[in-house]
């Protein structure tokens, strides 16, 4: 929701709220034996139009929820991506001390 329910004013934390709610969706799905896949890069205006989303709402993410398949069901590039080792951004590039870009020293 782009507007606060408390006072109808712009809600600058709407995307944060969406992220927190989405994380809870992922955790509950796993607890129920399901898998989730969050997606960005979707057609936001297309979603608004297709689903009749009111103007005060702005799509931030799309999440598919379902049962785990196997990589053997995939073909080509999708299979390669699924089977490739996961690469994560190093901790030092995401957590800072005192100012942006100054890595937090490990204890």
C-alpha positions in Angstrom: 0.0 0.0 0.0 1.5 3.3 -1.0 -0.6 5.2 1.6 -0.6 4.8 5.4 -3.8 3.1 6.7 -3.5 5.3 9.9 -3.6 8.7 8.2 -3.8 8.2 4.4 -0.5 9.9 3.9 2.2 8.5 1.6 3.9 5.5 3.2 7.6 5.6 2.5 8.1 2.2 4.2 5.6 0.2 2.0 8.3 -1.7 0.2 9.9 -2.6 3.5 6.6 -3.9 4.8 6.1 -5.9 1.6 9.6 -7.4 2.1 8.8 -8.5 5.7 5.5 -9.9 4.7 7.0 -11.8 1.8 9.7 -13.3 4.0 6.9 -14.6 6.3 5.2 -16.1 3.3 8.4 -17.9 2.4 8.9 -19.2 5.9 5.3 -20.4 6.2 5.4 -22.1 2.8 8.5 -24.1 3.8 6.8 -25.0 7.1 4.0 -26.5 5.0 6.3 -28.4 2.7 6.1 -26.0 -0.2 8.7 -23.9 -2.1 8.6 -20.3 -3.2 10.3 -18.3 -5.9 10.3 -14.5 -5.6 10.5 -12.6 -8.9 11.3 -9.1 -9.9 11.4 -7.8 -13.5 7.7 -8.3 -14.0 5.3 -6.0 -15.8 4.0 -3.9 -12.9 1.5 -1.8 -15.0 0.4 -5.1 -16.7 -0.4 -6.6 -13.3 -2.3 -3.5 -12.3 -4.4 -3.7 -15.4 -4.9 -7.5 -15.5 -5.9 -7.8 -11.9 -7.7 -4.5 -11.4 -5.3 -3.3 -8.7 -6.3 0.1 -7.2 -4.1 3.0 -7.9 -2.9 3.4 -4.3 -1.2 0.0 -4.5 2.1 -0.6 -6.4 3.2 -4.2 -7.2 6.7 -4.8 -5.7 7.2 -8.5 -6.1 5.6 -11.6 -7.5 6.0 -14.9 -5.7 5.2 -18.4 -7.0 4.3 -21.0 -4.5 4.2 -24.7 -5.2 5.7 -28.2 -4.7 9.4 -28.9 -5.4 10.1 -30.4 -8.8 13.5 -31.6 -10.0 16.1 -30.2 -12.3 15.6 -33.1 -14.6 12.2 -31.5 -15.5 14.0 -28.4 -16.9 15.7 -28.0 -20.2 18.5 -25.9 -21.6 19.5 -22.7 -19.8 16.9 -23.1 -17.0 18.4 -26.5 -16.1 21.9 -25.0 -16.2 20.9 -22.2 -13.8 19.2 -24.6 -11.4 22.2 -26.9 -11.2 24.8 -24.2 -11.0 26.5 -23.5 -7.7 24.9 -20.5 -5.8 27.0 -17.4 -5.6 26.2 -14.9 -2.8 27.5 -11.4 -2.4 30.2 -11.4 0.3 29.1 -10.2 3.8 31.6 -7.3 3.7 29.8 -5.9 0.7 26.4 -5.8 2.5 27.1 -4.9 6.1 28.8 -1.7 7.0 30.2 0.1 10.1 29.5 3.7 10.6 29.3 4.7 7.0 28.3 3.2 3.6 31.1 1.2 2.1 33.2 0.8 5.3 33.1 -3.0 6.0 32.2 -4.2 9.5 35.3 -5.7 11.0 34.7 -9.4 12.1 35.1 -10.1 15.8 
